[in-house]
């Protein structure tokens, strides 16, 4: 296991409930992180 500090990094987060929403986020440069309670979580550096 590796622990990484993200103190200096700033991110914008977004969620998607549909494939279409997820595709739009990916096209906008967001990175898929995980799915939680049926919602996909994405992030992108500021």
C-alpha positions as CSV (number, residue, x, y, z in Angstrom):
1,X,0.0,0.0,0.0
2,X,1.2,3.5,-0.8
3,X,-0.1,6.7,0.8
4,X,0.1,9.9,-1.1
5,X,-0.4,13.4,0.2
6,X,-2.6,15.6,-2.0
7,X,-2.3,18.8,0.2
8,X,-0.8,20.8,-2.7
9,X,-3.2,19.5,-5.3
10,X,-6.6,21.0,-5.8
11,X,-9.4,19.2,-7.6
12,X,-12.9,19.8,-8.9
13,X,-15.3,17.0,-8.3
14,X,-18.3,15.9,-10.3
15,X,-20.9,13.1,-10.3
16,X,-22.7,11.2,-13.0
17,X,-25.7,8.9,-12.7
18,X,-26.0,8.0,-16.4
19,X,-23.6,6.8,-19.1
20,X,-24.3,10.0,-21.1
21,X,-23.3,12.2,-18.1
22,X,-20.1,10.1,-17.5
23,X,-19.1,10.5,-21.2
24,X,-19.5,14.2,-21.0
25,X,-17.3,14.4,-17.9
26,X,-14.6,12.3,-19.5
27,X,-14.7,14.4,-22.6
28,X,-14.3,17.5,-20.4
29,X,-11.1,16.0,-18.9
30,X,-12.5,14.4,-15.7
31,X,-11.0,11.2,-14.4
32,X,-13.2,8.4,-13.1
33,X,-12.5,7.6,-9.4
34,X,-15.1,5.1,-8.1
35,X,-18.8,4.4,-7.8
36,X,-20.7,4.9,-4.5
37,X,-24.4,4.2,-4.0
38,X,-25.0,4.1,-7.7
39,X,-23.3,7.4,-8.4
40,X,-20.0,7.6,-10.4
41,X,-17.4,10.0,-8.9
42,X,-15.0,12.0,-11.1
43,X,-12.3,14.5,-10.5
44,X,-10.2,17.0,-12.4
45,X,-7.3,19.2,-11.4
46,X,-8.0,22.9,-11.1
